[in-house]
Amino acid sequence: MADAKVIPFDEGRRRTPLTPLPEDGPDADARAAARDASGPEGPAEDSPEGAAEGPAGGLLDRLLGADWEDRAARGLDFLRRRVTGEYEVDDFGYDPDLTEQVLLTVLRPLYEKYFRVEVRGLEHIPDDGAALVVANHSGTLPLDGLMLQVAVHDHHPAGRHLRLLGADLVFALPVAGELARKAGHTLACTQDARELLERGEVVGVMPEGFKGLGKPFAERYKLQRFGRGGFVSTALQTGAPIVPCSIVGAEEIYPMVGNSQTLARLFGFPYFPITPTFPWLGALGAVPLPTKWTIQFGEPIATDGYPPQASEDPMLMFNLTDQVRETIQHTLYKLLVRRRSVFF
């Protein structure tokens, strides 16, 4: 431990505040005014704390926030870890350090200030162990998955990370695919989903896929088909509970009024959206509308009470898939009835 710094004793300064002065006399009013201006602790320049709270420090606090020094220290520490290689990446490419320090930090203003997401029912996701979150999918661009990731990480009591299962197209894109891997997401295949659940991760899946993401605005909040129920089979094999999740607000961020199939085939996309602002306004038309979001997690559906061969029973998988779908759809209707405005 470093030696403490010894401050020289100043008799003059030490004696002055302790020696009582007469309260009356010709200079009484001047002394009272000086005492009021300096405060009970004496002049600000005699106090290190007063110097730290001077005009420069106050301006920085107002511009950058009261915790700007802590954030700057964390940022420098993050850069040091990146330079020295003191961070870990799992075999899926997940980089928790980069995700927490950069990716979630970028998404958080969109979550808190722009979409003003309200999240409910996070207690249905366990504090530890595997869980499979199944949500509706919408919005033309997959911003709902990103907001879902922020909701679970920032508001769950255990601060859990959501590992989403994405389509092949996501990971084929040059930049988006790499960032998706860094954020902990992987291909929507049985092998990857099962391995993550066996590790005790919280896995997210949106079974509607592109059918839900690219549906017309006229069909908003009407769930599309949930595929063949592969997510139910994976949950049965691992015994992970299924947590239904309903998202309201994402349908209106890009009102899709048309679909140019010619441009979709040209670019290799499953659809090419036409909205009231895109492509007419160019890049400005790609700005999402600032809708108000609600994310509701429902009660988990247990899968650990079934026999090992249950994942091969097509009727059981159909029934569980239909149960999850109906739960999400019913919750969507309830949230829409309670919603007073799309934007407020």
N, C-alpha and C positions, 0 to 999 in steps of 0.2 A: 504494500500500500504506500502511495506517495505521501511525503511529509506534509502536514497541514501548513498552509501559509499563515505566517504570523503577521498581524497588522500592527504597526507601531501605535503605542498609546499616545494620544494627543490630549495634553492637559487642557488646552484652551477649549477645544471642541467638546471635550467630555464635561467640563465644568459648566459650560454655558447653559444647556437645557435644564441642569439640576439645580442651579442657583436661582432661588425665587427673586423676582424683581418686584418692586412696589407697583401696585396697580393704579395708584393715582399719581398725579404730577403732570407737568407740562407735556411729557412725551407719551402719556398713557394711550391716547387715541392712535398714535402712530404705531406703538407696539402691538396694540390689539389688531390693527389692520394687517401688519406683517405676519402676526400669528395665524390669522384666518387664511391668509394667502398661502402660507407654507404648509398648513395642516398640522395635525398633532404629532406627526413624525418628524417635523422639521422640513427644511427646503428639499425639493426633489433631487437637486444635484448632489446632496450629501448622501443619498441612498442609492445603492446599486439597483434595487428594484425599481426605483423611480426612473433611473436612467434607462433601464430595459423597456419601460413602458412609455418612452418618449415618442415624439412624432413619427420617427422612422419605423419603430416597432409597431405602433398602432396602425400605420398605413399598410404594412405587410399583412397584419392580421385581417384587416378589412378586405384586402385584395385576394389573399390566398387562403384565408381561413385561420382560425385560432390554432389549429394543429399542423400548420404548414411545416414547422421544424421536424415534427415526428415523421410526416410524410416524406420530407426530403431525405431524412436519415434512412427510412425504409427503402427509398428509391436507390440511394447510393449503395446500400447493402445488397440490393437485388442485382445491380450492375456488377458488383464485386463477385457475386456468386456465378454470374454468367461468364465472366472473364476467367475465373479460376476453375470453372467446371464443377462447382459444389452444388449440383442439383441432380435429381433423379428423373429418369424417363422409363416407364414400364414397357413391356413388350408390345403393347398396342400403340405406343407412341405418345401416351399421356404424360404431359409435363405439368404437374400440379403447381410448381413454383411460377411458371409463366402464366398459367391459367388464373391463379389468384392475384398476382401482382399486375398483370397487364390486361388479359382478355376480359375478365369479369369487371375490372375497373373501367374499361371502355364501354361495356354493356350497361353498367349500373345507372348512369344518368338517363339512358333510354328507358330503363325499367322504372326508375323512381320518379323522374320529372316529366318524361314525355308521355308514356302510356299509363303512368300512375297506377301500377298494378296492385290490386288487392288480393291477397292470398289467404285461403282458408283451409282448414283441415289437415295441416301438415303433421299433426300428431298421429295421423294414420300411417305415416312412413316410420318404420322402426328406427330406434336410435343406433342399432347395429344389426348386422346381418343383411341378407339379400332381400330385395323387394323389386317387383316389376311394375313400374308405373305405365299405365296405358291411357293415352290421351287422344282427343280429337285433333285433327290437323286442318289448318285453313290459313288464308291470308295471302295467297299467290307466292310469296317468298316465305321461307321457313323461320320467320322471326319468333313464332310461338315456341319453338323448341329452345331457342336461346333464352327467352324470358322464363321458360320453365326451369332451365338450369340455374339462372340467377335466383329464382324464388326458393328452390330447394337449398342451395348453398347459403344464402343470406338469412333465411328465416327459419330453417329447421333448427331445433335446439342443439342438435349434434353437428350442425354445419356440414351435412353430407353432400357428396358430389354426385350429380346425376350423369350417368354414362348413356348417351342417346345412341340408338341404332338408326343409321341413315342409309339412304339409297346409294347405289353404286355411282350415280351421277355426281353426288356431292364430293366423293373422294377422287373423282376423275378430274375435277376442276383444279387448275394449277395452284392457286393461293388458298381458296376455300377448303380444299381437301387437306392441305397440310395443317391449316389452323384447326380444322375439325379434329384431326388426330391429336394435336397438341392439347385440345380442350377435353380430351378423354373419350371421344365418340368413335364408333367403329361401324363396320358394315352390318346391315340388317340380315344376318345369317344365323342359323341355329347354333353353329359351332361357337361363334364369338359370344352370342348371348348367353349360352350355357356356361361358358368358361367364366364370364364376368359374374354371373349369379353364384356359381360355385365358390368364387372368391369372397362372396358376401357383399357385392356392390349393389347400389341402387341403379337399376337399368330402366331407361325410358324408351317406349316404342309408340309409334303413331301408325296403327294398322291401316288407316285409309290411304296412306302414301300420297302419290301424286293425284289420285282421284279426289282426295279431300282438299289438297293444297290448291289445285287448279280448277275447282268447280266454279260454275257461274255464280254471280252475286245473287241471282234470283233463288238459288238453292242454299243460301247461307243457313248454317246451323242445322242442316239436315245431313246426318251422318251417312257416308257411303259404306259400301260393303267392307267388312273387316278381313278380307282375304280368306285363307283356309284355316285360320286359327293356329298358326304355327307358334305364336307367342304363348298360347295356352299349353301346348305340348311342352314347350321349354320350361314353363313354370311348374308343370306337373313332374317333370323329370328332376328338377332341382328342389322342389318343395317350397319355392318362393311364393309369398303372398302376392296377389294381383291387386294393385291399388288403382281404381278408376279415377280419371282426372278430366274435368271439364273446363274448357277455356272459352271465355266470352270476351269479345272485343277485337280479336284478331281478324275476324271475317271482314271487317269494314276498313282495314288499313289500306287496301288496294281493291276497290270495288271492280271486280272483273266483269265487264259487260260484253266482252268478245274474246275470241281466240283465233289468231291467225295460224292456221295449220301449215300454210306454205312456209312462213318464217320459222315455225317450229321445226319442220323437217330440215330446213336449210341450216339451222344452228344445232341440230341434234337434241332439241329440248322436247320434253313430253307435251308442252303447250307453250304458246307465246301470248302473254296476256295483253288485252286491250282494256285500258281503264279510261275514265274521264280525263285523266291528265297524262297518261303514257300510251304511246310514244310521242304525243303531240307537243309536250313541253320539254322533250329531251330528258336530260339528267334531272331537271327540276321535277319532272313527272314521276321520278322514282322515289321521291320523298314520301314516306307513309303518312297517312292521316293520323292526327293525335287522338286516337280513341281511348276511352277508359276501359281498362281490362280487369277481369276478375278470374282468378284461378281457384277452382274448388277441387280438393282431394276428397274422395269418398272413402267409405269404410272398406278395409281390405277383404278380399275373398281368399280364404285359406285354401291351399292346395296340398298341404302336407298330410292330410288324412286319407288320401287315396292310395290304393295298392300300386306297386311298381309298374304294372302293365297298363295302368290307366291312361298313359300318354298314347297308347295305341288304340284306344276306344274312340272311334269317330263320332259316335253319338254324344259321349261325354264332352268331347272337345267342342262340338257344335253347341251344346247347351251352355257350357261355360262362356264361350265366345259371345253367344247371344245375350247372356246375362250381363256381361261386361258392357256390351254395346248399348243395351237398353238402359243400364244404369247411367251411362254417360249422357245418352240422349235425354232421359228424364230430368237429369240435373241441369242440362242446358236450357230446357224449357222453363224450369223453375227460376234460374238466374235471369233469363230474359224477361219473365213476368215482373221480377223485382226491379229490373233496371229502369231508371227514369229517363236516361239520356245516353246516346251513343258516346258523347264527348265529355259529359260532366257527371 
